[in-house]
Amino acid sequence: MKATITNQCMGDRNCNKLCPEVFEYDEDKLLSIVKFDKIPEHLKAVVRQAAAECGADAIEIEE
């Protein structure tokens, strides 16, 4: 599974709070970034949750 942040990111950091193991906030770009090319198996459910709860629909998941 791969997760990406689109340019629709509003920088509200909800994904960072929900799953700091995967999402990190870039202070220079003012948006979240994904730390992994491939999401570790044990974090997939919480990444899906972050995508579902993203108010800007800025997290795209590719299975």
N, C-alpha and C positions, 0 to 999 in steps of 0.2 A: 504494500500500500504506500502511496505517495501523497503527501499533502502540500499544497501551495497556497500562498496568500496572494490574492489579486490586488490590483490597484484600487479596489473599492474599500480597502481597509480604512476604518475611521480612527484607528489608534486608540480604541477604548480599553484595550488590554484585557478584555474578558478571557480570551484564550490563554493569555499569559498567566492569569490567576488560576484558571482551571487546570492547566497542564504546563507548568513551567519546565518540565523535563523536555518538552517538544518545542514550545513556542517561546520566543525571546523578543523583547521590544528593542527596536533600533532607534535610538534617540536622535540620530542624524536624519534618518528618513521619516521619522515619526509614524512608523507602522511596525507591525509584528513580522517576524521572520520565522521560518521553520528550521530547526537545528539539524535535521536529518534528511538525507536523500530518500531513505527507506525507513518508514515508521516501525519501530520494534513491536513485535507481536503483543507484548503485555501492555502497550500503550494505545493500541488501535481503538478500543472502545471509547476512551476518553477523548481521543482526537475526533472521532465521529460526533461525540457529544458537543465538543467545542464548535464544530462546523454547524451542527444543528442550532446551536444557541447564538451563533454570530449574527448580530443585528444587521450587518451590512452584507451578509452572504458572501464574505470575502475569503472563506476557506474552501478550496476545491479539493476533493478527494478522488484519487485515481486508484482503483483496486488492482 
